[in-house]
Amino acid sequence: MTDTEVTIIGGGVHGTHLAIRLLNAGIVDRKRLRICDPDGLLANLRRQCQQCGMTEFRSPLVHHIAIDPFSLRAFARERDRTDELIPTDTGGDRPTVSLFFDHAEWVCEKHNLESLVESTRALSAEVEREGEESDSPEQANVKLINSRPTLSKRRRGIGNPSVRGRFVVSGC
């Protein structure tokens, strides 16, 4: 485990999955991990599904936020919801939107991800290099410029105009 602070910008499917992977692998301590999203985990995807009236996903059931690819199927079986896995001609049942989000909520609760969410929007980021001898990302510091915080809580200096650390941008 490193002592690096990691901020994931975006609480969508990729950002949420990345947070779970980092925690599960012990790459970063949860005290040094945060997810910045002004709307919360998976909120934008949920809103998009509602706006277009989506009832089932196009992707097969192995595409979700958990690490185990068959976690969603097990979740459906344990809750007697296998009727929400829609069969396809090409193989790979597809989950209903309801099943997908119930599973995602369960996974997020299992990993206590909500406690890592900062309700803030990243407006820009700058790379600051300590030395000109290398252009490698390992030697770069990133400064998150956040002039429009929408924070309901102030933790670890996030309410400050800028935050330094390692950042991962997801959903771009």
C-alpha positions as CSV (number, residue, x, y, z in Angstrom):
1,M,0.0,0.0,0.0
2,T,1.3,3.4,-0.9
3,D,0.8,6.7,1.0
4,T,-0.4,8.4,-2.2
5,E,-3.6,10.3,-2.0
6,V,-5.9,9.3,-4.9
7,T,-8.9,11.3,-6.1
8,I,-11.1,9.7,-8.8
9,I,-13.0,12.4,-10.8
10,G,-16.3,10.9,-11.7
11,G,-18.6,8.5,-9.8
12,G,-19.9,6.7,-12.9
13,V,-19.4,3.0,-13.6
14,H,-15.7,3.3,-14.4
15,G,-14.9,5.5,-11.4
16,T,-16.9,3.4,-9.0
17,H,-15.3,0.2,-10.3
18,L,-11.8,1.7,-10.1
19,A,-12.4,2.7,-6.5
20,I,-13.4,-0.9,-5.6
21,R,-10.4,-2.3,-7.5
22,L,-8.0,0.1,-5.7
23,L,-9.4,-0.7,-2.3
24,N,-9.6,-4.5,-2.9
25,A,-6.0,-4.6,-4.1
26,G,-4.8,-2.6,-1.2
27,I,-3.2,-0.1,-3.5
28,V,-4.6,2.9,-1.6
29,D,-5.9,3.2,2.0
30,R,-9.5,4.3,2.1
31,K,-8.5,7.3,4.2
32,R,-6.5,8.5,1.2
33,L,-9.1,7.8,-1.5
34,R,-12.0,10.0,-2.6
35,I,-14.4,10.1,-5.5
36,C,-15.5,13.6,-6.7
37,D,-18.9,13.7,-8.3
38,P,-21.4,16.5,-7.8
39,D,-24.4,14.1,-8.1
40,G,-23.1,11.0,-6.3
41,L,-22.2,7.5,-7.4
42,L,-23.9,6.3,-10.6
43,A,-26.4,9.2,-10.5
44,N,-25.7,10.4,-14.0
45,L,-26.2,6.9,-15.5
46,R,-29.4,6.4,-13.5
47,R,-30.7,9.7,-14.7
48,Q,-29.8,8.9,-18.4
49,C,-31.6,5.5,-18.1
50,Q,-34.7,7.2,-16.7
51,Q,-34.7,9.9,-19.3
52,C,-34.7,7.5,-22.2
53,G,-37.0,5.0,-20.7
54,M,-34.4,2.2,-20.7
55,T,-35.7,-1.0,-19.0
56,E,-32.8,-3.3,-19.7
57,F,-29.1,-2.9,-20.5
58,R,-27.6,-3.7,-23.9
59,S,-24.5,-5.1,-22.2
60,P,-24.3,-8.6,-20.8
61,L,-24.6,-9.3,-17.1
62,V,-20.8,-9.4,-16.6
63,H,-20.6,-5.7,-17.2
64,H,-21.1,-4.0,-13.8
65,I,-19.1,-2.4,-11.0
66,A,-18.2,-5.4,-8.9
67,I,-14.9,-7.3,-9.3
68,D,-16.4,-10.8,-9.7
69,P,-17.8,-10.8,-13.2
70,F,-20.7,-13.1,-12.1
71,S,-21.6,-11.2,-9.0
72,L,-24.7,-9.7,-10.6
73,R,-26.0,-13.2,-11.6
74,A,-25.3,-14.5,-8.0
75,F,-27.1,-11.4,-6.7
76,A,-30.1,-12.2,-8.9
77,R,-30.2,-15.8,-7.8
78,E,-29.9,-15.1,-4.1
79,R,-32.9,-12.7,-4.3
80,D,-35.0,-14.8,-6.7
81,R,-34.7,-12.2,-9.4
82,T,-33.3,-14.3,-12.3
83,D,-36.4,-13.3,-14.3
84,E,-34.7,-9.9,-14.6
85,L,-31.8,-11.4,-16.6
86,I,-33.0,-11.1,-20.2
87,P,-31.8,-13.9,-22.5
88,T,-30.2,-13.0,-25.8
89,D,-29.5,-14.9,-29.0
90,T,-25.8,-14.1,-28.8
91,G,-25.3,-15.4,-25.3
92,G,-24.8,-13.3,-22.1
93,D,-28.0,-12.5,-20.4
94,R,-28.7,-8.8,-20.0
95,P,-29.9,-7.3,-16.6
96,T,-32.8,-5.1,-16.2
97,V,-32.0,-1.5,-15.2
98,S,-33.7,-2.2,-11.8
99,L,-31.5,-5.3,-11.1
100,F,-28.3,-3.5,-12.3
101,F,-28.8,-0.6,-9.9
102,D,-30.0,-2.7,-7.0
103,H,-26.8,-4.8,-7.4
104,A,-24.7,-1.6,-7.8
105,E,-26.2,-0.2,-4.6
106,W,-25.4,-3.4,-2.8
107,V,-21.8,-3.4,-4.0
108,C,-21.4,0.2,-3.0
109,E,-22.8,-0.4,0.5
110,K,-20.5,-3.5,0.9
111,H,-17.5,-1.3,0.2
112,N,-18.9,1.7,2.0
113,L,-18.2,3.9,-1.1
114,E,-20.6,6.6,-0.2
115,S,-18.3,7.7,2.6
116,L,-15.6,8.4,-0.1
117,V,-17.8,10.7,-2.2
118,E,-17.1,14.4,-2.3
119,S,-20.0,16.4,-3.8
120,T,-17.8,18.6,-6.0
121,R,-17.1,19.2,-9.6
122,A,-13.6,19.3,-11.1
123,L,-13.3,22.3,-13.5
124,S,-9.7,21.8,-14.5
125,A,-6.4,20.2,-13.5
126,E,-2.8,21.3,-13.9
127,V,0.3,19.1,-13.9
128,E,3.2,20.5,-11.9
129,R,6.6,18.9,-12.4
130,E,9.2,19.0,-9.7
131,G,12.1,18.5,-12.0
132,E,12.6,18.9,-15.8
133,E,14.7,15.7,-16.0
134,S,11.8,13.5,-16.8
135,D,8.3,13.7,-18.3
136,S,7.1,10.5,-16.6
137,P,3.7,10.6,-14.8
138,E,5.3,9.2,-11.7
139,Q,7.2,12.4,-11.1
140,A,4.2,14.7,-11.7
141,N,2.0,16.3,-9.2
142,V,-1.6,17.2,-10.2
143,K,-3.4,20.1,-8.8
144,L,-7.2,20.0,-9.0
145,I,-8.7,23.4,-9.6
146,N,-12.1,23.5,-8.0
147,S,-13.6,27.0,-7.9
148,R,-17.2,25.9,-7.6
149,P,-17.5,23.5,-4.7
150,T,-20.9,22.0,-4.0
151,L,-19.7,20.4,-0.8
152,S,-22.1,19.6,2.0
153,K,-19.2,18.5,4.2
154,R,-15.7,19.7,4.4
155,R,-13.1,17.0,4.8
156,R,-9.4,16.7,4.1
157,G,-9.1,20.2,2.7
158,I,-11.4,19.6,-0.2
159,G,-13.2,22.9,0.4
160,N,-10.0,24.7,-0.4
161,P,-9.6,26.3,-3.9
162,S,-7.1,23.6,-5.0
163,V,-6.2,20.1,-3.9
164,R,-2.9,18.3,-4.6
165,G,-2.5,14.6,-5.1
166,R,-2.9,11.9,-7.7
167,F,-6.0,12.1,-9.7
168,V,-7.8,9.6,-12.0
169,V,-10.3,11.0,-14.4
170,S,-13.0,8.5,-15.3
171,G,-15.9,8.8,-17.7
172,C,-14.1,11.1,-20.1
